[in-house]
Amino acid sequence: MRAAIYRNNKDIRIKTLQTPRINPNELLVKVMACGICGSDVMEWYRIKTAPRVLGHELTGTIEEAGANIRGFARGDRIMVSHHVPCNACHHCHDDQQTVCETLHTTNLDPGGFSEFTRVPALNVEHGTFRLPDEISFDEGTLIEPLGCVIRGQRRAGIRSHHTLLVIGSGVSGLLHIQLACAKGVTRVIATDISEYRLDAARKLGASIAIHAENDVPARVKAANDGRLADRIVVCTGSRSALQQALQCIDAGGTILFFAPTTPGVNLSLPFNEFWEKQMTLTTTYAAAPEDLKEAIRLIQSHTLDVHAMITHRLSLAEIERGFRLVADADKSLKVVIKPHHDRVH
């Protein structure tokens, strides 16, 4: 089979590998689509384990089911999660599945930028979901990102009466905007440095879109009856965005840091102001199985328009172009790799 071997963002080589063999408790999946995640192009993060086959936002069909598999069969359309919790440890029992040590060690073999992947038994049990007919393979690549967003908004406690500021209007930011709108949040403010992405934010529900280099706190106050934001989701790891969030949060508000920074970045916090304003700072990572199930329901019901977020569909041979598009963060949103297709559009 063919697979894309990642070395760095500008060196991804298509190689022929042996198709994985499965045991009786595993699945072999024919990968029909796999999205390029923003984390895939974080070179400082990915290069540590290179060379390897990346890709975790995948959908496909079951090519082969192990003899002990029940509930799935050859030909089934599925979505597979690469990270799954054990559902038995202290953290899992405390609804903190995404800090479970098992979740941080599980993965597929190889990643989704390949023609086939092996799904280990634990991933079959806790991370394999049927893909409804209403969801295309391409749209299904947004299930995992949306699951992460669902979990993040639950941690941030976003409610319909809140004013929400989304800093960074890439794929994650746009999903946050759409999910908030679906919850009935009527005042959703988006920022970005790209006019292309600000336009997408407007089209997908943001009531106001502000260039991030403007006086964002003043613009938020002007749009929010003189108040700062109740909830902020930071979908970029830039130091300026992190600091800007602290300037834009209202008393009693919550900031969700959704994206990591490069190593070594420290955030300066005016502690007494933070203490007096009773602010909450929180983070989130990944998605648990229930988050993914909710994501499937929302996409199946067309509550969110993920189809409009797919701007590029590329063959495996053009994956380097896909990585450039995502890394440049300019005239693209979701970029989907189609391992079994040569058509590009």
C-alpha positions as CSV (number, residue, x, y, z in Angstrom):
1,M,0.0,0.0,0.0
2,R,1.0,3.7,-0.4
3,A,1.6,5.9,2.6
4,A,3.0,9.4,3.2
5,I,6.1,9.4,5.3
6,Y,6.4,12.7,7.2
7,R,10.0,14.0,7.8
8,N,9.1,17.7,8.1
9,N,6.5,20.0,6.7
10,K,8.4,20.3,3.4
11,D,9.6,16.7,3.1
12,I,6.8,14.2,2.9
13,R,7.6,11.1,0.8
14,I,5.1,8.7,-0.7
15,K,6.4,5.1,0.0
16,T,5.1,1.6,-0.5
17,L,4.6,-0.2,2.8
18,Q,3.3,-3.6,3.6
19,T,-0.4,-3.5,4.3
20,P,-0.9,-4.1,8.0
21,R,-2.0,-7.6,9.2
22,I,-4.7,-7.7,11.9
23,N,-5.4,-10.1,14.8
24,P,-8.8,-11.5,15.6
25,N,-9.8,-8.4,17.7
26,E,-8.8,-5.8,15.2
27,L,-10.0,-4.1,12.0
28,L,-8.3,-3.2,8.8
29,V,-9.7,0.0,7.4
30,K,-9.5,1.3,3.9
31,V,-8.9,5.1,4.4
32,M,-11.3,7.1,2.2
33,A,-10.5,10.5,3.6
34,C,-8.2,12.1,6.2
35,G,-8.1,15.7,7.2
36,I,-4.9,17.6,7.9
37,C,-5.1,18.9,11.4
38,G,-3.4,22.1,12.6
39,S,-1.4,20.0,14.9
40,D,0.0,18.0,12.0
41,V,1.8,21.1,10.8
42,M,3.3,22.0,14.2
43,E,6.7,21.1,13.0
44,W,8.4,21.5,16.5
45,Y,6.0,18.9,17.8
46,R,5.8,16.4,14.9
47,I,9.5,16.3,14.0
48,K,10.4,14.7,17.3
49,T,8.8,11.4,16.2
50,A,9.7,11.6,12.5
51,P,9.8,9.8,10.2
52,R,6.3,8.6,10.6
53,V,2.9,8.4,8.9
54,L,0.6,11.1,10.4
55,G,-3.2,11.6,10.0
56,H,-5.8,11.1,12.7
57,E,-9.0,12.8,11.3
58,L,-10.0,9.8,9.2
59,T,-13.0,8.0,7.8
60,G,-13.2,4.8,5.7
61,T,-14.7,1.4,5.1
62,I,-13.8,-1.8,6.8
63,E,-11.6,-3.9,4.5
64,E,-11.3,-6.8,7.0
65,A,-12.8,-7.6,10.4
66,G,-11.0,-10.0,12.8
67,A,-12.7,-13.3,13.7
68,N,-13.7,-12.0,17.2
69,I,-15.2,-8.8,16.0
70,R,-18.9,-8.3,16.7
71,G,-21.0,-5.4,15.5
72,F,-18.8,-4.5,12.5
73,A,-18.4,-6.2,9.2
74,R,-16.5,-5.7,5.9
75,G,-17.9,-2.8,3.9
76,D,-19.2,-0.8,6.9
77,R,-18.6,3.0,6.7
78,I,-16.9,4.1,9.9
79,M,-15.1,6.9,11.6
80,V,-12.1,5.9,13.8
81,S,-10.5,7.8,16.7
82,H,-6.8,7.5,17.2
83,H,-6.8,8.3,20.9
84,V,-9.1,6.4,23.2
85,P,-9.4,6.2,27.0
86,C,-9.2,3.1,29.2
87,N,-12.6,3.9,30.8
88,A,-11.3,2.3,34.0
89,C,-8.8,4.7,35.7
90,H,-9.5,7.4,38.3
91,H,-9.5,10.1,35.6
92,C,-12.0,8.3,33.4
93,H,-14.3,7.8,36.3
94,D,-14.0,11.5,37.1
95,D,-15.1,12.4,33.5
96,Q,-11.5,13.5,32.7
97,Q,-11.0,10.9,30.0
98,T,-8.7,13.1,27.9
99,V,-6.0,13.1,30.7
100,C,-6.1,9.3,30.9
101,E,-2.6,7.9,30.4
102,T,-4.0,5.3,28.0
103,L,-5.5,8.0,25.7
104,H,-2.1,9.6,25.3
105,T,-0.5,6.3,24.2
106,T,-3.1,4.8,21.8
107,N,-2.9,5.3,18.1
108,L,-3.6,3.7,14.7
109,D,-1.1,1.7,12.6
110,P,-0.1,3.6,10.6
111,G,-1.7,7.1,10.5
112,G,-4.5,8.0,8.2
113,F,-2.3,9.4,5.4
114,S,-2.1,5.9,4.0
115,E,-4.3,3.6,2.0
116,F,-5.0,1.3,4.8
117,T,-4.7,1.4,8.6
118,R,-4.9,-1.2,11.4
119,V,-7.3,-0.4,14.3
120,P,-6.1,-2.0,17.6
121,A,-8.6,-3.8,19.8
122,L,-9.0,-0.9,22.3
123,N,-9.7,1.6,19.5
124,V,-12.2,-0.8,18.0
125,E,-14.0,-1.0,21.4
126,H,-13.9,2.7,22.4
127,G,-13.1,4.7,19.3
128,T,-14.8,3.2,16.2
129,F,-18.2,4.6,15.2
130,R,-20.5,4.0,12.3
131,L,-20.6,6.8,9.8
132,P,-24.3,7.6,9.0
133,D,-25.3,7.8,5.3
134,E,-26.0,11.5,5.8
135,I,-22.3,12.2,6.4
136,S,-19.9,11.9,3.5
137,F,-16.4,10.6,4.1
138,D,-15.0,14.1,3.6
139,E,-17.5,15.6,6.1
140,G,-16.6,12.9,8.5
141,T,-13.1,14.2,8.8
142,L,-14.6,17.0,10.9
143,I,-16.0,14.7,13.5
144,E,-12.8,14.5,15.6
145,P,-12.1,18.2,15.5
146,L,-15.8,18.9,16.4
147,G,-15.6,16.5,19.3
148,C,-12.6,18.4,20.7
149,V,-14.6,21.6,20.4
150,I,-17.7,20.1,22.1
151,R,-15.5,19.1,25.0
152,G,-13.8,22.4,25.2
153,Q,-17.1,24.4,25.3
154,R,-18.4,22.2,28.0
155,R,-15.3,22.8,30.1
156,A,-15.7,26.6,29.5
157,G,-19.4,26.5,30.4
158,I,-20.5,28.5,27.4
159,R,-24.2,29.4,27.6
160,S,-26.7,31.2,25.3
161,H,-26.6,34.4,27.3
162,H,-22.9,34.8,27.1
163,T,-20.9,37.0,24.8
164,L,-18.3,34.8,23.2
165,L,-15.0,36.0,21.7
166,V,-13.2,33.5,19.5
167,I,-9.6,34.5,18.9
168,G,-8.4,32.7,15.7
169,S,-10.8,31.8,13.0
170,G,-9.2,28.7,11.5
171,V,-11.0,25.4,11.4
172,S,-11.3,25.0,15.2
173,G,-12.4,28.6,15.6
174,L,-15.0,28.3,13.0
175,L,-16.3,25.1,14.7
176,H,-16.5,27.0,18.0
177,I,-18.4,29.8,16.3
178,Q,-20.9,27.3,14.7
179,L,-21.4,25.3,17.9
180,A,-22.0,28.5,19.9
181,C,-24.5,29.7,17.4
182,A,-26.3,26.3,17.6
183,K,-26.5,26.7,21.4
184,G,-28.3,30.0,20.9
185,V,-25.4,32.4,21.6
186,T,-26.4,35.5,19.8
187,R,-23.3,37.6,20.3
188,V,-20.3,35.8,18.9
189,I,-17.2,37.9,18.1
190,A,-14.4,36.5,15.9
191,T,-10.9,37.7,15.3
192,D,-8.1,36.7,13.0
193,I,-5.2,38.2,11.0
194,S,-6.6,36.8,7.7
195,E,-9.4,38.6,5.9
196,Y,-10.2,35.3,4.2
197,R,-10.9,33.6,7.5
198,L,-12.7,36.6,8.9
199,D,-15.1,36.4,5.9
200,A,-15.6,32.7,6.7
201,A,-16.3,33.5,10.3
202,R,-19.1,36.0,9.2
203,K,-20.6,33.5,6.8
204,L,-20.7,30.8,9.5
205,G,-22.4,32.8,12.2
206,A,-20.1,35.4,13.8
207,S,-22.0,38.5,14.5
208,I,-18.8,40.6,14.4
209,A,-15.4,39.9,12.8
210,I,-12.4,42.0,13.9
211,H,-8.9,42.0,12.5
212,A,-6.7,40.9,15.4
213,E,-4.4,43.9,15.0
214,N,-7.1,46.3,15.8
215,D,-8.0,47.5,19.3
216,V,-9.9,44.3,20.1
217,P,-10.8,45.1,23.7
218,A,-12.3,48.4,22.6
219,R,-14.2,46.8,19.7
220,V,-15.6,44.1,22.0
221,K,-16.8,46.8,24.5
222,A,-18.4,48.8,21.6
223,A,-20.3,45.7,20.4
224,N,-21.2,44.5,23.9
225,D,-22.9,47.4,25.7
226,G,-19.6,48.5,27.2
227,R,-18.6,45.1,28.6
228,L,-15.8,42.8,27.8
229,A,-16.5,39.1,26.8
230,D,-18.0,36.6,29.2
231,R,-16.2,33.7,27.5
232,I,-13.1,33.6,25.3
233,V,-11.8,30.7,23.3
234,V,-8.2,31.1,22.1
235,C,-7.6,29.0,19.0
236,T,-4.1,30.1,18.3
237,G,-0.9,29.7,20.3
238,S,0.6,33.0,19.5
239,R,1.9,34.9,22.6
240,S,0.0,38.1,21.5
241,A,-3.3,36.2,21.3
242,L,-2.8,34.8,24.8
243,Q,-2.1,38.3,26.2
244,Q,-5.0,39.7,24.2
245,A,-7.4,37.2,25.8
246,L,-6.5,38.5,29.2
247,Q,-7.3,42.0,28.1
248,C,-10.7,41.1,26.8
249,I,-12.2,39.0,29.6
250,D,-14.9,40.5,31.8
251,A,-15.2,40.0,35.5
252,G,-16.3,36.5,36.3
253,G,-15.4,35.3,32.9
254,T,-13.7,32.2,31.6
255,I,-10.9,31.9,29.0
256,L,-10.4,28.5,27.3
257,F,-6.9,28.1,25.8
258,F,-7.7,25.6,23.0
259,A,-4.3,25.6,21.3
260,P,-0.8,25.0,22.6
261,T,2.2,27.3,22.1
262,T,5.7,26.5,21.0
263,P,7.8,25.2,23.9
264,G,9.1,27.7,26.5
265,V,6.4,30.3,26.2
266,N,5.3,31.7,29.6
267,L,2.2,33.8,30.1
268,S,2.4,36.9,32.3
269,L,-0.6,37.2,34.5
270,P,-1.6,40.3,36.5
271,F,-2.4,38.2,39.6
272,N,-4.3,40.7,41.7
273,E,-6.5,41.7,38.8
274,F,-7.0,38.1,38.0
275,W,-7.9,37.4,41.6
276,E,-10.2,40.4,42.0
277,K,-12.1,39.8,38.8
278,Q,-12.6,36.1,39.7
279,M,-11.6,35.0,36.2
280,T,-11.2,31.3,35.3
281,L,-8.5,30.0,33.0
282,T,-8.8,26.5,31.6
283,T,-7.5,24.3,28.8
284,T,-8.7,21.3,26.9
285,Y,-7.2,18.5,24.9
286,A,-8.7,15.9,22.5
287,A,-12.2,14.3,22.7
288,A,-13.7,11.5,24.6
289,P,-16.0,8.9,23.0
290,E,-19.2,10.7,24.1
291,D,-18.0,13.9,22.5
292,L,-17.4,12.1,19.2
293,K,-20.9,10.6,19.4
294,E,-22.4,14.1,19.9
295,A,-20.3,15.4,17.0
296,I,-21.7,12.7,14.7
297,R,-25.3,13.7,15.7
298,L,-24.7,17.4,15.1
299,I,-23.2,16.8,11.6
300,Q,-25.8,14.2,10.7
301,S,-28.6,16.6,11.5
302,H,-26.8,19.4,9.6
303,T,-26.9,21.5,12.7
304,L,-23.4,22.6,11.7
305,D,-22.3,23.2,8.2
306,V,-19.0,21.4,8.0
307,H,-19.3,20.9,4.2
308,A,-18.7,24.6,3.7
309,M,-15.5,24.4,5.7
310,I,-13.8,21.9,3.3
311,T,-11.8,24.0,0.8
312,H,-9.4,21.5,-0.7
313,R,-9.5,17.8,-1.5
314,L,-6.1,16.4,-2.5
315,S,-4.6,13.1,-3.5
316,L,-2.0,11.4,-1.4
317,A,0.6,12.4,-4.0
318,E,-0.2,16.1,-3.3
319,I,0.0,15.9,0.5
320,E,3.0,18.4,0.6
321,R,0.8,21.0,-1.0
322,G,-1.8,20.3,1.6
323,F,0.6,20.8,4.4
324,R,1.7,24.1,2.9
325,L,-1.9,25.2,2.7
326,V,-2.6,24.4,6.3
327,A,0.8,25.8,7.6
328,D,0.3,29.1,5.6
329,A,-3.2,29.5,7.3
330,D,-4.3,31.9,4.5
331,K,-6.6,30.9,1.6
332,S,-7.7,27.5,3.0
333,L,-9.8,25.9,5.7
334,K,-10.1,22.2,6.0
335,V,-7.8,20.3,3.7
336,V,-8.7,16.7,3.1
337,I,-6.4,14.0,1.7
338,K,-8.0,11.2,-0.4
339,P,-5.6,8.2,-0.4
340,H,-7.5,6.3,-3.1
341,H,-8.2,9.2,-5.4
342,D,-6.1,10.9,-8.0
343,R,-8.7,13.7,-8.6
344,V,-7.7,17.1,-7.2
345,H,-10.0,20.1,-6.7
